[in-house]
Amino acid sequence: MEKRVIPVLEMSCAVCAATVEKTVRELPGVEEASVNFSANTLQVVYDPDKILLKDMQAAVSAAGYDLVISENAEADAIDAEHRLYLDLRRRTIGAWSFGLPVMVLSMIFHSPSQILTWILLVLTLPVL
C-alpha cells in the first residue's frame, strides 16, 4: 500500500470535496481517501499494483475537478490556481466594464427608446 497527498484543483465548496472523496473511494485498489477542503488536498492510501495515479486523475477529471500528480505538484498547483485567479480577474473586469454603462444608462433614462433598449441589450449580453 502506498500513501500520497495530492493537490486538488477547482474545488469551491464542501460538496466539491465530498464529490472528489467519493469518486476516489469508489475506485478499485483505493483503500482510503480523505479530502481536506481548506488545504485543497486529497490524502489517499492505494495499491499501486491495482490502480495508477493517472487512473485516479482521470476519474476525478470526469467528476469535474483535477488532481496534480506531477513530481513538483505543490508548485504546479500554485501556478494553476494563479492562472485561475488571473482568468477570474479578467472576467470580472470585463463584466464591470459592460455592466456599469448599463446601470448608468438605466438610471439616466427611465423610459428608454427602442434604440437605447437595443444598446442596453448588447451591453448586457457579454456580462451574461
Secondary structure, DSSP 4 states (H G I P E B T S, - for coil): -EEEEEEEES--SHHHHHHHHHHHHTSTTEEEEEEETTTTEEEEEE-TTT--HHHHHHHHHHTT-EE--STTHHHHHHHHHHHHHHHHHHHHHHHHHHHHHHHHHHHH-SS--HHHHHHHHHHHTTT-
